Amino acid sequence: FVSSFSSSTHREPDIESRLRTSSFMSLSQTFTKIAAKEAKAGSYMIVELDAKKKVQIRGESGVGLASLKSNLPTDKVCWAAINVHGVDVRANVESVRTKVVQINWVGKDVPAMKRMQALAGKEKVGKIFKGVALTMDVTIAEDVTPELIVKALLACGGAHKPTYYQMGAEEGEKVEANFYDPANK
């Protein structure tokens, strides 16, 4: 038995080719990873439309609301999804429920004609970001605060409120829900 395999006929695609062929499946897989219960609190991904109006991942995904905000460009239209952990601590039990928050981002320096991309891309991104608990439309990164996210998540309702929400490891990315605090009655 003689193998006719030649290393010169088998070529690995270069990095640019792999980036150009970023498929819907890899977008969905990345979303599934960051949205999973096992994912770190604050796991996120940012996507944008390329020149052909296809959704592509913008840079690397990461962890933490502070990191996400620092990666939102002021001159682009993007969409982000972040995994927020609702942690309930009771007696001897700690449970974690994940909530995915979608941020529809239109940077303050985006020209008026390009702002329309936000509408065009919303439907496409909606096919990738499944099961989102909260959607926020944002133009200034400083407007996305942990406290605002917690307030909006609590307003969404649900049978059981967590003790706190976690959206990263940085100081300030953990917010007590205080729902069961007697002061809130």
ABEGO torsion letter per residue (X at the ends): XBBABBAAABBBBBAAAAAAABBAAAAAAAAAAAABAABBBGBBBBBBBBAAGBBBBBEBBBBEAAAAAAABBAABBBBBBBBBBBBBBBEABBBBBBBBBBBBBBBAABBAAAAAAAAAAAAAAAAABBGBABBBBBABAAABBAAAAAAAAAAAEEABBBABBBAEABBGABBBAGAABAAAX
